[in-house]
Amino acid sequence: MKRIALLKERQAPGGGQAPAPTGSHCPASGFWAPGSDPQAVQLIFEGQVFPAFDGVPTVWVRRAAGTVSAG
């Protein structure tokens, strides 16, 4: 059964989420960045499979909403 992230996890600084590798399912919707390029932020929704970055498997890290720039 699919686990839905608790509201506390979604609102915690950094999302309260551990880094997740390419190919795993996103535990909570939010902004995630590959560990190799923290500026390449992507919006990934809960349940989506984390993609490769630039064709290479990577580890994704949740970014706090306040640290994401629009540029």
C-alpha positions as CSV (number, residue, x, y, z in Angstrom):
1,M,0.0,0.0,0.0
2,K,1.3,3.5,-0.8
3,R,2.2,5.6,2.2
4,I,1.1,9.2,2.2
5,A,3.5,11.6,3.9
6,L,2.3,13.1,7.1
7,L,1.5,16.8,7.1
8,K,4.3,17.4,9.7
9,E,6.8,15.8,7.3
10,R,5.6,18.0,4.4
11,Q,6.0,21.2,6.4
12,A,9.2,20.4,8.3
13,P,12.3,22.3,7.3
14,G,13.9,20.4,4.5
15,G,10.8,18.3,4.4
16,G,12.1,15.9,7.0
17,Q,13.0,13.6,4.2
18,A,16.2,11.6,3.7
19,P,17.9,11.7,0.3
20,A,16.4,9.4,-2.3
21,P,18.2,7.7,-5.2
22,T,17.1,7.7,-8.9
23,G,14.5,5.0,-9.5
24,S,12.9,5.2,-6.1
25,H,9.4,6.8,-5.5
26,C,9.2,10.3,-4.1
27,P,8.0,10.2,-0.5
28,A,6.5,13.7,-0.5
29,S,5.7,16.4,-3.1
30,G,8.1,19.3,-3.2
31,F,11.3,20.8,-4.6
32,W,14.1,18.3,-5.0
33,A,17.6,18.8,-6.4
34,P,20.2,16.3,-7.4
35,G,23.1,16.0,-4.9
36,S,25.6,16.8,-7.7
37,D,23.9,20.1,-8.7
38,P,21.9,21.7,-5.9
39,Q,20.9,24.6,-8.2
40,A,19.0,22.3,-10.6
41,V,15.8,22.2,-8.6
42,Q,12.8,20.3,-9.9
43,L,9.2,20.0,-8.6
44,I,8.6,16.3,-8.0
45,F,5.2,15.0,-6.8
46,E,4.6,12.3,-4.2
47,G,4.7,8.9,-5.8
48,Q,6.6,9.9,-8.9
49,V,9.8,8.0,-9.7
50,F,13.0,10.0,-9.3
51,P,14.6,10.5,-12.7
52,A,18.2,10.4,-13.7
53,F,19.9,13.8,-13.9
54,D,21.8,14.5,-17.2
55,G,21.4,10.8,-18.0
56,V,23.2,9.7,-14.9
57,P,21.7,8.1,-11.7
58,T,21.9,10.4,-8.8
59,V,20.7,11.0,-5.2
60,W,17.9,13.5,-4.8
61,V,17.8,15.9,-1.8
62,R,14.6,17.8,-0.7
63,R,15.0,21.5,-0.8
64,A,13.2,23.8,1.6
65,A,10.7,26.1,-0.2
66,G,12.5,29.2,1.0
67,T,15.8,28.2,-0.5
68,V,14.5,27.8,-4.1
69,S,15.1,30.7,-6.4
70,A,12.9,31.5,-9.4
71,G,15.9,32.3,-11.6
